[in-house]
Every structure is written in C-alpha cells, then in structure tokens.
Amino acid sequence: MKVKVDVKKCAGHARCAASAPEVYELDDNGFNVTAERQVHIGQEQKARRGARACPERIINIEEE
C-alpha cells in the first residue's frame, strides 16, 4: 500500500498525523509533507484512518 498526498493543498489541520503519526509527516507549521510513502505492514488501517480524517480529501491510498 502507498499513500500519496497533494501537499500543496494541505490546510494544516494535522488530523492525518493525529491518526497515524508513523505514516504522515508534518512540518514545523503542521502541514503534511508526505508527498508519497510506502506504508509498512501493520500500519494500513492507520493510514486509511488518517486519509479519512483529512477534511480536504487530499490523501489517496493506492492498494498494491
């Protein structure tokens, strides 16, 4: 599984990282900087939860 984030559209709510801090990385201002990341085994549910928590819906999950 891979997550892709349109980081230019991030509004800085940080809900993704609150749900899955091991998947989504934020900068010092709370904006998502995880443009693309392979999700480790066992973190899939958290990655999905973080994507669903995004109010802007800028996080896409790619199942492999």
mmCIF file of the N, C-alpha and C atoms, coordinates in Angstrom:
data_MODEL
# 
_entry.id   MODEL 
# 
loop_
_atom_site.group_PDB 
_atom_site.id 
_atom_site.type_symbol 
_atom_site.label_atom_id 
_atom_site.label_alt_id 
_atom_site.label_comp_id 
_atom_site.label_asym_id 
_atom_site.label_entity_id 
_atom_site.label_seq_id 
_atom_site.pdbx_PDB_ins_code 
_atom_site.Cartn_x 
_atom_site.Cartn_y 
_atom_site.Cartn_z 
_atom_site.occupancy 
_atom_site.B_iso_or_equiv 
_atom_site.pdbx_formal_charge 
_atom_site.auth_seq_id 
_atom_site.auth_comp_id 
_atom_site.auth_asym_id 
_atom_site.auth_atom_id 
_atom_site.pdbx_PDB_model_num 
ATOM 1   N N  . MET A 1 1  ? 0.844   -1.167 0.000  1.00 0.00 ? 1  MET A N  1 
ATOM 2   C CA . MET A 1 1  ? 0.000   0.000  0.000  1.00 0.00 ? 1  MET A CA 1 
ATOM 3   C C  . MET A 1 1  ? 0.891   1.233  0.000  1.00 0.00 ? 1  MET A C  1 
ATOM 4   N N  . LYS A 1 2  ? 0.417   2.260  -0.689 1.00 0.00 ? 2  LYS A N  1 
ATOM 5   C CA . LYS A 1 2  ? 1.148   3.507  -0.777 1.00 0.00 ? 2  LYS A CA 1 
ATOM 6   C C  . LYS A 1 2  ? 0.175   4.661  -0.532 1.00 0.00 ? 2  LYS A C  1 
ATOM 7   N N  . VAL A 1 3  ? 0.631   5.706  0.167  1.00 0.00 ? 3  VAL A N  1 
ATOM 8   C CA . VAL A 1 3  ? -0.168  6.911  0.326  1.00 0.00 ? 3  VAL A CA 1 
ATOM 9   C C  . VAL A 1 3  ? 0.453   8.007  -0.520 1.00 0.00 ? 3  VAL A C  1 
ATOM 10  N N  . LYS A 1 4  ? -0.403  8.787  -1.148 1.00 0.00 ? 4  LYS A N  1 
ATOM 11  C CA . LYS A 1 4  ? 0.030   9.950  -1.918 1.00 0.00 ? 4  LYS A CA 1 
ATOM 12  C C  . LYS A 1 4  ? -0.780  11.138 -1.426 1.00 0.00 ? 4  LYS A C  1 
ATOM 13  N N  . VAL A 1 5  ? -0.070  12.224 -1.132 1.00 0.00 ? 5  VAL A N  1 
ATOM 14  C CA . VAL A 1 5  ? -0.701  13.415 -0.576 1.00 0.00 ? 5  VAL A CA 1 
ATOM 15  C C  . VAL A 1 5  ? -0.422  14.598 -1.496 1.00 0.00 ? 5  VAL A C  1 
ATOM 16  N N  . ASP A 1 6  ? -1.470  15.343 -1.819 1.00 0.00 ? 6  ASP A N  1 
ATOM 17  C CA . ASP A 1 6  ? -1.301  16.589 -2.576 1.00 0.00 ? 6  ASP A CA 1 
ATOM 18  C C  . ASP A 1 6  ? -0.915  17.662 -1.563 1.00 0.00 ? 6  ASP A C  1 
ATOM 19  N N  . VAL A 1 7  ? 0.369   17.709 -1.230 1.00 0.00 ? 7  VAL A N  1 
ATOM 20  C CA . VAL A 1 7  ? 0.842   18.552 -0.132 1.00 0.00 ? 7  VAL A CA 1 
ATOM 21  C C  . VAL A 1 7  ? 0.597   20.040 -0.377 1.00 0.00 ? 7  VAL A C  1 
ATOM 22  N N  . LYS A 1 8  ? 0.474   20.458 -1.616 1.00 0.00 ? 8  LYS A N  1 
ATOM 23  C CA . LYS A 1 8  ? 0.220   21.871 -1.916 1.00 0.00 ? 8  LYS A CA 1 
ATOM 24  C C  . LYS A 1 8  ? -1.175  22.304 -1.474 1.00 0.00 ? 8  LYS A C  1 
ATOM 25  N N  . LYS A 1 9  ? -2.084  21.362 -1.326 1.00 0.00 ? 9  LYS A N  1 
ATOM 26  C CA . LYS A 1 9  ? -3.449  21.676 -0.920 1.00 0.00 ? 9  LYS A CA 1 
ATOM 27  C C  . LYS A 1 9  ? -3.697  21.475 0.572  1.00 0.00 ? 9  LYS A C  1 
ATOM 28  N N  . CYS A 1 10 ? -2.653  21.067 1.303  1.00 0.00 ? 10 CYS A N  1 
ATOM 29  C CA . CYS A 1 10 ? -2.811  20.826 2.736  1.00 0.00 ? 10 CYS A CA 1 
ATOM 30  C C  . CYS A 1 10 ? -3.119  22.136 3.456  1.00 0.00 ? 10 CYS A C  1 
ATOM 31  N N  . ALA A 1 11 ? -4.144  22.120 4.314  1.00 0.00 ? 11 ALA A N  1 
ATOM 32  C CA . ALA A 1 11 ? -4.550  23.302 5.078  1.00 0.00 ? 11 ALA A CA 1 
ATOM 33  C C  . ALA A 1 11 ? -3.999  23.284 6.502  1.00 0.00 ? 11 ALA A C  1 
ATOM 34  N N  . GLY A 1 12 ? -3.282  22.238 6.866  1.00 0.00 ? 12 GLY A N  1 
ATOM 35  C CA . GLY A 1 12 ? -2.630  22.207 8.162  1.00 0.00 ? 12 GLY A CA 1 
ATOM 36  C C  . GLY A 1 12 ? -3.480  21.790 9.335  1.00 0.00 ? 12 GLY A C  1 
ATOM 37  N N  . HIS A 1 13 ? -4.544  21.040 9.110  1.00 0.00 ? 13 HIS A N  1 
ATOM 38  C CA . HIS A 1 13 ? -5.381  20.566 10.220 1.00 0.00 ? 13 HIS A CA 1 
ATOM 39  C C  . HIS A 1 13 ? -4.681  19.510 11.064 1.00 0.00 ? 13 HIS A C  1 
ATOM 40  N N  . ALA A 1 14 ? -3.755  18.770 10.462 1.00 0.00 ? 14 ALA A N  1 
ATOM 41  C CA . ALA A 1 14 ? -2.943  17.738 11.133 1.00 0.00 ? 14 ALA A CA 1 
ATOM 42  C C  . ALA A 1 14 ? -3.749  16.549 11.631 1.00 0.00 ? 14 ALA A C  1 
ATOM 43  N N  . ARG A 1 15 ? -4.927  16.349 11.121 1.00 0.00 ? 15 ARG A N  1 
ATOM 44  C CA . ARG A 1 15 ? -5.747  15.204 11.532 1.00 0.00 ? 15 ARG A CA 1 
ATOM 45  C C  . ARG A 1 15 ? -5.168  13.882 11.048 1.00 0.00 ? 15 ARG A C  1 
ATOM 46  N N  . CYS A 1 16 ? -4.507  13.918 9.893  1.00 0.00 ? 16 CYS A N  1 
ATOM 47  C CA . CYS A 1 16 ? -3.892  12.696 9.371  1.00 0.00 ? 16 CYS A CA 1 
ATOM 48  C C  . CYS A 1 16 ? -2.808  12.198 10.330 1.00 0.00 ? 16 CYS A C  1 
ATOM 49  N N  . ALA A 1 17 ? -1.947  13.099 10.750 1.00 0.00 ? 17 ALA A N  1 
ATOM 50  C CA . ALA A 1 17 ? -0.857  12.728 11.654 1.00 0.00 ? 17 ALA A CA 1 
ATOM 51  C C  . ALA A 1 17 ? -1.365  12.387 13.046 1.00 0.00 ? 17 ALA A C  1 
ATOM 52  N N  . ALA A 1 18 ? -2.467  12.968 13.453 1.00 0.00 ? 18 ALA A N  1 
ATOM 53  C CA . ALA A 1 18 ? -3.048  12.605 14.747 1.00 0.00 ? 18 ALA A CA 1 
ATOM 54  C C  . ALA A 1 18 ? -3.529  11.160 14.721 1.00 0.00 ? 18 ALA A C  1 
ATOM 55  N N  . SER A 1 19 ? -4.002  10.711 13.562 1.00 0.00 ? 19 SER A N  1 
ATOM 56  C CA . SER A 1 19 ? -4.471  9.339  13.411 1.00 0.00 ? 19 SER A CA 1 
ATOM 57  C C  . SER A 1 19 ? -3.345  8.355  13.149 1.00 0.00 ? 19 SER A C  1 
ATOM 58  N N  . ALA A 1 20 ? -2.312  8.797  12.440 1.00 0.00 ? 20 ALA A N  1 
ATOM 59  C CA . ALA A 1 20 ? -1.218  7.888  12.056 1.00 0.00 ? 20 ALA A CA 1 
ATOM 60  C C  . ALA A 1 20 ? 0.111   8.641  11.981 1.00 0.00 ? 20 ALA A C  1 
ATOM 61  N N  . PRO A 1 21 ? 0.680   9.002  13.118 1.00 0.00 ? 21 PRO A N  1 
ATOM 62  C CA . PRO A 1 21 ? 1.938   9.759  13.104 1.00 0.00 ? 21 PRO A CA 1 
ATOM 63  C C  . PRO A 1 21 ? 3.102   8.995  12.487 1.00 0.00 ? 21 PRO A C  1 
ATOM 64  N N  . GLU A 1 22 ? 3.001   7.657  12.445 1.00 0.00 ? 22 GLU A N  1 
ATOM 65  C CA . GLU A 1 22 ? 4.082   6.888  11.842 1.00 0.00 ? 22 GLU A CA 1 
ATOM 66  C C  . GLU A 1 22 ? 3.984   6.839  10.326 1.00 0.00 ? 22 GLU A C  1 
ATOM 67  N N  . VAL A 1 23 ? 2.879   7.337  9.781  1.00 0.00 ? 23 VAL A N  1 
ATOM 68  C CA . VAL A 1 23 ? 2.677   7.338  8.326  1.00 0.00 ? 23 VAL A CA 1 
ATOM 69  C C  . VAL A 1 23 ? 2.806   8.744  7.749  1.00 0.00 ? 23 VAL A C  1 
ATOM 70  N N  . TYR A 1 24 ? 2.197   9.730  8.406  1.00 0.00 ? 24 TYR A N  1 
ATOM 71  C CA . TYR A 1 24 ? 2.134   11.097 7.882  1.00 0.00 ? 24 TYR A CA 1 
ATOM 72  C C  . TYR A 1 24 ? 3.084   12.005 8.648  1.00 0.00 ? 24 TYR A C  1 
ATOM 73  N N  . GLU A 1 25 ? 3.947   12.685 7.900  1.00 0.00 ? 25 GLU A N  1 
ATOM 74  C CA . GLU A 1 25 ? 4.926   13.586 8.499  1.00 0.00 ? 25 GLU A CA 1 
ATOM 75  C C  . GLU A 1 25 ? 4.486   15.033 8.282  1.00 0.00 ? 25 GLU A C  1 
ATOM 76  N N  . LEU A 1 26 ? 4.606   15.831 9.325  1.00 0.00 ? 26 LEU A N  1 
ATOM 77  C CA . LEU A 1 26 ? 4.235   17.243 9.260  1.00 0.00 ? 26 LEU A CA 1 
ATOM 78  C C  . LEU A 1 26 ? 5.477   18.115 9.382  1.00 0.00 ? 26 LEU A C  1 
ATOM 79  N N  . ASP A 1 27 ? 5.386   19.329 8.813  1.00 0.00 ? 27 ASP A N  1 
ATOM 80  C CA . ASP A 1 27 ? 6.476   20.281 9.008  1.00 0.00 ? 27 ASP A CA 1 
ATOM 81  C C  . ASP A 1 27 ? 6.255   21.013 10.335 1.00 0.00 ? 27 ASP A C  1 
ATOM 82  N N  . ASP A 1 28 ? 7.099   21.969 10.627 1.00 0.00 ? 28 ASP A N  1 
ATOM 83  C CA . ASP A 1 28 ? 7.015   22.687 11.904 1.00 0.00 ? 28 ASP A CA 1 
ATOM 84  C C  . ASP A 1 28 ? 5.741   23.503 12.054 1.00 0.00 ? 28 ASP A C  1 
ATOM 85  N N  . ASN A 1 29 ? 5.056   23.766 10.955 1.00 0.00 ? 29 ASN A N  1 
ATOM 86  C CA . ASN A 1 29 ? 3.814   24.540 10.992 1.00 0.00 ? 29 ASN A CA 1 
ATOM 87  C C  . ASN A 1 29 ? 2.567   23.655 10.951 1.00 0.00 ? 29 ASN A C  1 
ATOM 88  N N  . GLY A 1 30 ? 2.746   22.350 10.950 1.00 0.00 ? 30 GLY A N  1 
ATOM 89  C CA . GLY A 1 30 ? 1.617   21.431 10.966 1.00 0.00 ? 30 GLY A CA 1 
ATOM 90  C C  . GLY A 1 30 ? 1.089   21.024 9.604  1.00 0.00 ? 30 GLY A C  1 
ATOM 91  N N  . PHE A 1 31 ? 1.833   21.318 8.551  1.00 0.00 ? 31 PHE A N  1 
ATOM 92  C CA . PHE A 1 31 ? 1.403   20.951 7.204  1.00 0.00 ? 31 PHE A CA 1 
ATOM 93  C C  . PHE A 1 31 ? 2.023   19.618 6.797  1.00 0.00 ? 31 PHE A C  1 
ATOM 94  N N  . ASN A 1 32 ? 1.239   18.810 6.122  1.00 0.00 ? 32 ASN A N  1 
ATOM 95  C CA . ASN A 1 32 ? 1.692   17.490 5.688  1.00 0.00 ? 32 ASN A CA 1 
ATOM 96  C C  . ASN A 1 32 ? 2.780   17.640 4.624  1.00 0.00 ? 32 ASN A C  1 
ATOM 97  N N  . VAL A 1 33 ? 3.887   16.934 4.805  1.00 0.00 ? 33 VAL A N  1 
ATOM 98  C CA . VAL A 1 33 ? 4.986   16.953 3.839  1.00 0.00 ? 33 VAL A CA 1 
ATOM 99  C C  . VAL A 1 33 ? 5.231   15.562 3.242  1.00 0.00 ? 33 VAL A C  1 
ATOM 100 N N  . THR A 1 34 ? 4.277   14.664 3.425  1.00 0.00 ? 34 THR A N  1 
ATOM 101 C CA . THR A 1 34 ? 4.394   13.292 2.944  1.00 0.00 ? 34 THR A CA 1 
ATOM 102 C C  . THR A 1 34 ? 3.806   13.206 1.538  1.00 0.00 ? 34 THR A C  1 
ATOM 103 N N  . ALA A 1 35 ? 4.590   13.568 0.534  1.00 0.00 ? 35 ALA A N  1 
ATOM 104 C CA . ALA A 1 35 ? 4.077   13.542 -0.836 1.00 0.00 ? 35 ALA A CA 1 
ATOM 105 C C  . ALA A 1 35 ? 3.741   12.123 -1.270 1.00 0.00 ? 35 ALA A C  1 
ATOM 106 N N  . GLU A 1 36 ? 4.609   11.178 -0.909 1.00 0.00 ? 36 GLU A N  1 
ATOM 107 C CA . GLU A 1 36 ? 4.377   9.776  -1.254 1.00 0.00 ? 36 GLU A CA 1 
ATOM 108 C C  . GLU A 1 36 ? 5.153   8.910  -0.269 1.00 0.00 ? 36 GLU A C  1 
ATOM 109 N N  . ARG A 1 37 ? 4.506   7.853  0.198  1.00 0.00 ? 37 ARG A N  1 
ATOM 110 C CA . ARG A 1 37 ? 5.181   6.961  1.150  1.00 0.00 ? 37 ARG A CA 1 
ATOM 111 C C  . ARG A 1 37 ? 4.610   5.557  1.050  1.00 0.00 ? 37 ARG A C  1 
ATOM 112 N N  . GLN A 1 38 ? 5.496   4.602  1.104  1.00 0.00 ? 38 GLN A N  1 
ATOM 113 C CA . GLN A 1 38 ? 5.109   3.192  1.203  1.00 0.00 ? 38 GLN A CA 1 
ATOM 114 C C  . GLN A 1 38 ? 4.694   2.938  2.652  1.00 0.00 ? 38 GLN A C  1 
ATOM 115 N N  . VAL A 1 39 ? 3.552   2.317  2.834  1.00 0.00 ? 39 VAL A N  1 
ATOM 116 C CA . VAL A 1 39 ? 3.039   2.038  4.175  1.00 0.00 ? 39 VAL A CA 1 
ATOM 117 C C  . VAL A 1 39 ? 3.557   0.670  4.621  1.00 0.00 ? 39 VAL A C  1 
ATOM 118 N N  . HIS A 1 40 ? 4.123   0.625  5.809  1.00 0.00 ? 40 HIS A N  1 
ATOM 119 C CA . HIS A 1 40 ? 4.651   -0.621 6.348  1.00 0.00 ? 40 HIS A CA 1 
ATOM 120 C C  . HIS A 1 40 ? 3.520   -1.574 6.732  1.00 0.00 ? 40 HIS A C  1 
ATOM 121 N N  . ILE A 1 41 ? 3.801   -2.844 6.668  1.00 0.00 ? 41 ILE A N  1 
ATOM 122 C CA . ILE A 1 41 ? 2.835   -3.863 7.071  1.00 0.00 ? 41 ILE A CA 1 
ATOM 123 C C  . ILE A 1 41 ? 2.433   -3.609 8.518  1.00 0.00 ? 41 ILE A C  1 
ATOM 124 N N  . GLY A 1 42 ? 1.149   -3.648 8.761  1.00 0.00 ? 42 GLY A N  1 
ATOM 125 C CA . GLY A 1 42 ? 0.619   -3.407 10.091 1.00 0.00 ? 42 GLY A CA 1 
ATOM 126 C C  . GLY A 1 42 ? 0.154   -1.973 10.315 1.00 0.00 ? 42 GLY A C  1 
ATOM 127 N N  . GLN A 1 43 ? 0.484   -1.063 9.382  1.00 0.00 ? 43 GLN A N  1 
ATOM 128 C CA . GLN A 1 43 ? 0.075   0.336  9.518  1.00 0.00 ? 43 GLN A CA 1 
ATOM 129 C C  . GLN A 1 43 ? -1.018  0.728  8.522  1.00 0.00 ? 43 GLN A C  1 
ATOM 130 N N  . GLU A 1 44 ? -1.526  -0.248 7.790  1.00 0.00 ? 44 GLU A N  1 
ATOM 131 C CA . GLU A 1 44 ? -2.511  0.043  6.745  1.00 0.00 ? 44 GLU A CA 1 
ATOM 132 C C  . GLU A 1 44 ? -3.780  0.689  7.293  1.00 0.00 ? 44 GLU A C  1 
ATOM 133 N N  . GLN A 1 45 ? -4.302  0.143  8.381  1.00 0.00 ? 45 GLN A N  1 
ATOM 134 C CA . GLN A 1 45 ? -5.536  0.691  8.953  1.00 0.00 ? 45 GLN A CA 1 
ATOM 135 C C  . GLN A 1 45 ? -5.340  2.125  9.420  1.00 0.00 ? 45 GLN A C  1 
ATOM 136 N N  . LYS A 1 46 ? -4.204  2.403  10.039 1.00 0.00 ? 46 LYS A N  1 
ATOM 137 C CA . LYS A 1 46 ? -3.930  3.769  10.491 1.00 0.00 ? 46 LYS A CA 1 
ATOM 138 C C  . LYS A 1 46 ? -3.797  4.715  9.303  1.00 0.00 ? 46 LYS A C  1 
ATOM 139 N N  . ALA A 1 47 ? -3.157  4.257  8.236  1.00 0.00 ? 47 ALA A N  1 
ATOM 140 C CA . ALA A 1 47 ? -3.014  5.082  7.038  1.00 0.00 ? 47 ALA A CA 1 
ATOM 141 C C  . ALA A 1 47 ? -4.380  5.424  6.454  1.00 0.00 ? 47 ALA A C  1 
ATOM 142 N N  . ARG A 1 48 ? -5.265  4.444  6.396  1.00 0.00 ? 48 ARG A N  1 
ATOM 143 C CA . ARG A 1 48 ? -6.640  4.683  5.897  1.00 0.00 ? 48 ARG A CA 1 
ATOM 144 C C  . ARG A 1 48 ? -7.391  5.642  6.813  1.00 0.00 ? 48 ARG A C  1 
ATOM 145 N N  . ARG A 1 49 ? -7.243  5.455  8.100  1.00 0.00 ? 49 ARG A N  1 
ATOM 146 C CA . ARG A 1 49 ? -7.912  6.325  9.079  1.00 0.00 ? 49 ARG A CA 1 
ATOM 147 C C  . ARG A 1 49 ? -7.422  7.771  8.917  1.00 0.00 ? 49 ARG A C  1 
ATOM 148 N N  . GLY A 1 50 ? -6.123  7.936  8.737  1.00 0.00 ? 50 GLY A N  1 
ATOM 149 C CA . GLY A 1 50 ? -5.570  9.275  8.524  1.00 0.00 ? 50 GLY A CA 1 
ATOM 150 C C  . GLY A 1 50 ? -6.088  9.914  7.251  1.00 0.00 ? 50 GLY A C  1 
ATOM 151 N N  . ALA A 1 51 ? -6.207  9.131  6.187  1.00 0.00 ? 51 ALA A N  1 
ATOM 152 C CA . ALA A 1 51 ? -6.742  9.650  4.923  1.00 0.00 ? 51 ALA A CA 1 
ATOM 153 C C  . ALA A 1 51 ? -8.192  10.077 5.080  1.00 0.00 ? 51 ALA A C  1 
ATOM 154 N N  . ARG A 1 52 ? -8.984  9.279  5.780  1.00 0.00 ? 52 ARG A N  1 
ATOM 155 C CA . ARG A 1 52 ? -10.393 9.631  6.005  1.00 0.00 ? 52 ARG A CA 1 
ATOM 156 C C  . ARG A 1 52 ? -10.539 10.865 6.886  1.00 0.00 ? 52 ARG A C  1 
ATOM 157 N N  . ALA A 1 53 ? -9.569  11.119 7.758  1.00 0.00 ? 53 ALA A N  1 
ATOM 158 C CA . ALA A 1 53 ? -9.650  12.254 8.680  1.00 0.00 ? 53 ALA A CA 1 
ATOM 159 C C  . ALA A 1 53 ? -9.353  13.587 7.997  1.00 0.00 ? 53 ALA A C  1 
ATOM 160 N N  . CYS A 1 54 ? -8.788  13.554 6.803  1.00 0.00 ? 54 CYS A N  1 
ATOM 161 C CA . CYS A 1 54 ? -8.414  14.790 6.111  1.00 0.00 ? 54 CYS A CA 1 
ATOM 162 C C  . CYS A 1 54 ? -9.647  15.523 5.591  1.00 0.00 ? 54 CYS A C  1 
ATOM 163 N N  . PRO A 1 55 ? -9.918  16.741 6.082  1.00 0.00 ? 55 PRO A N  1 
ATOM 164 C CA . PRO A 1 55 ? -11.092 17.493 5.617  1.00 0.00 ? 55 PRO A CA 1 
ATOM 165 C C  . PRO A 1 55 ? -11.001 17.888 4.135  1.00 0.00 ? 55 PRO A C  1 
ATOM 166 N N  . GLU A 1 56 ? -9.785  18.065 3.630  1.00 0.00 ? 56 GLU A N  1 
ATOM 167 C CA . GLU A 1 56 ? -9.610  18.460 2.234  1.00 0.00 ? 56 GLU A CA 1 
ATOM 168 C C  . GLU A 1 56 ? -9.658  17.284 1.268  1.00 0.00 ? 56 GLU A C  1 
ATOM 169 N N  . ARG A 1 57 ? -9.580  16.061 1.787  1.00 0.00 ? 57 ARG A N  1 
ATOM 170 C CA . ARG A 1 57 ? -9.589  14.841 0.967  1.00 0.00 ? 57 ARG A CA 1 
ATOM 171 C C  . ARG A 1 57 ? -8.453  14.850 -0.056 1.00 0.00 ? 57 ARG A C  1 
ATOM 172 N N  . ILE A 1 58 ? -7.250  15.197 0.410  1.00 0.00 ? 58 ILE A N  1 
ATOM 173 C CA . ILE A 1 58 ? -6.099  15.290 -0.481 1.00 0.00 ? 58 ILE A CA 1 
ATOM 174 C C  . ILE A 1 58 ? -5.181  14.081 -0.364 1.00 0.00 ? 58 ILE A C  1 
ATOM 175 N N  . ILE A 1 59 ? -5.582  13.089 0.429  1.00 0.00 ? 59 ILE A N  1 
ATOM 176 C CA . ILE A 1 59 ? -4.766  11.890 0.621  1.00 0.00 ? 59 ILE A CA 1 
ATOM 177 C C  . ILE A 1 59 ? -5.389  10.732 -0.134 1.00 0.00 ? 59 ILE A C  1 
ATOM 178 N N  . ASN A 1 60 ? -4.606  10.133 -1.011 1.00 0.00 ? 60 ASN A N  1 
ATOM 179 C CA . ASN A 1 60 ? -5.069  8.974  -1.778 1.00 0.00 ? 60 ASN A CA 1 
ATOM 180 C C  . ASN A 1 60 ? -4.308  7.747  -1.340 1.00 0.00 ? 60 ASN A C  1 
ATOM 181 N N  . ILE A 1 61 ? -5.034  6.643  -1.238 1.00 0.00 ? 61 ILE A N  1 
ATOM 182 C CA . ILE A 1 61 ? -4.450  5.351  -0.885 1.00 0.00 ? 61 ILE A CA 1 
ATOM 183 C C  . ILE A 1 61 ? -4.394  4.507  -2.152 1.00 0.00 ? 61 ILE A C  1 
ATOM 184 N N  . GLU A 1 62 ? -3.217  3.977  -2.435 1.00 0.00 ? 62 GLU A N  1 
ATOM 185 C CA . GLU A 1 62 ? -3.067  3.063  -3.574 1.00 0.00 ? 62 GLU A CA 1 
ATOM 186 C C  . GLU A 1 62 ? -2.786  1.677  -3.046 1.00 0.00 ? 62 GLU A C  1 
ATOM 187 N N  . GLU A 1 63 ? -3.702  0.776  -3.281 1.00 0.00 ? 63 GLU A N  1 
ATOM 188 C CA . GLU A 1 63 ? -3.520  -0.618 -2.890 1.00 0.00 ? 63 GLU A CA 1 
ATOM 189 C C  . GLU A 1 63 ? -2.638  -1.281 -3.937 1.00 0.00 ? 63 GLU A C  1 
ATOM 190 N N  . GLU A 1 64 ? -1.744  -2.125 -3.485 1.00 0.00 ? 64 GLU A N  1 
ATOM 191 C CA . GLU A 1 64 ? -0.841  -2.777 -4.435 1.00 0.00 ? 64 GLU A CA 1 
ATOM 192 C C  . GLU A 1 64 ? -1.204  -4.224 -4.622 1.00 0.00 ? 64 GLU A C  1 
# 
